[in-house]
Amino acid sequence: MQALSRSLYARLIPSGKSAEFFGFYNMLGKFAAVVGPLMVGVVSLASGDHRLGILSIIILFVAGGWLLLKVDVAAGEQASKKLG
């Protein structure tokens, strides 16, 4: 999954700005590494059930999937070629 997301991301960014964009991409990865476990912990403490804490991650997957459905890959590739 990570290889696919990085390859799609590489297709959408301008060629001359890959370091800046991948720096931002990596920062979001670090943010996700904090938000996911924090969310599991908060839901587990609030509900008293660790299984509900794990299931709360589904919210993040659904939100991410919804955002990916909104991405117009063809338009992004054209825009990156114009900028790069």
C-alpha positions as CSV (number, residue, x, y, z in Angstrom):
1,M,0.0,0.0,0.0
2,Q,2.8,2.4,0.9
3,A,4.6,1.8,-2.4
4,L,1.4,2.4,-4.4
5,S,0.6,5.6,-2.5
6,R,4.2,6.9,-3.0
7,S,4.1,6.1,-6.7
8,L,0.8,7.9,-7.2
9,Y,2.0,10.8,-5.2
10,A,5.2,11.0,-7.3
11,R,3.1,11.1,-10.5
12,L,1.1,14.1,-9.1
13,I,3.9,16.4,-7.9
14,P,6.0,18.7,-10.1
15,S,9.3,17.1,-11.0
16,G,11.4,20.0,-9.6
17,K,9.7,20.1,-6.3
18,S,9.8,16.4,-5.2
19,A,12.0,17.1,-2.1
20,E,9.5,19.6,-0.7
21,F,6.4,17.5,-1.5
22,F,7.9,14.2,-0.1
23,G,9.0,16.1,3.0
24,F,5.4,17.1,3.5
25,Y,4.3,13.5,2.8
26,N,6.7,12.1,5.4
27,M,5.5,14.7,7.9
28,L,2.0,13.5,7.5
29,G,3.2,9.9,8.0
30,K,4.7,10.9,11.3
31,F,1.4,12.7,12.2
32,A,-0.5,9.5,11.4
33,A,1.8,7.5,13.6
34,V,0.7,9.7,16.5
35,V,-3.0,10.2,15.8
36,G,-3.8,6.5,15.2
37,P,-2.5,5.1,18.5
38,L,-3.9,8.2,20.3
39,M,-7.3,7.6,18.9
40,V,-7.2,3.9,19.9
41,G,-6.2,4.9,23.4
42,V,-8.8,7.5,23.9
43,V,-11.6,5.3,22.6
44,S,-10.4,2.4,24.6
45,L,-10.3,4.4,27.8
46,A,-13.7,6.1,27.1
47,S,-15.5,2.8,26.3
48,G,-13.5,0.4,28.5
49,D,-13.2,-2.0,25.5
50,H,-10.0,-2.4,23.6
51,R,-11.8,-3.9,20.6
52,L,-13.8,-0.7,20.2
53,G,-10.5,1.2,20.3
54,I,-9.1,-0.9,17.4
55,L,-12.4,-0.5,15.5
56,S,-12.1,3.3,15.8
57,I,-9.3,3.2,13.2
58,I,-12.0,2.4,10.7
59,I,-13.0,6.1,10.8
60,L,-9.5,7.0,9.6
61,F,-9.7,4.5,6.7
62,V,-13.1,5.7,5.6
63,A,-12.0,9.3,5.7
64,G,-8.8,8.5,3.7
65,G,-10.8,6.4,1.2
66,W,-13.3,9.2,0.7
67,L,-10.5,11.7,0.1
68,L,-8.8,9.4,-2.4
69,L,-12.1,9.1,-4.3
70,K,-12.1,12.9,-4.7
71,V,-8.6,12.9,-6.4
72,D,-8.6,13.5,-10.1
73,V,-5.4,11.7,-11.1
74,A,-5.5,12.7,-14.8
75,A,-5.9,16.4,-13.9
76,G,-3.2,16.1,-11.3
77,E,-0.8,14.6,-13.8
78,Q,-1.5,17.3,-16.4
79,A,-1.0,20.0,-13.8
80,S,2.3,18.5,-12.6
81,K,3.6,18.5,-16.2
82,K,2.7,22.1,-16.6
83,L,4.4,23.1,-13.4
84,G,7.4,20.9,-13.8
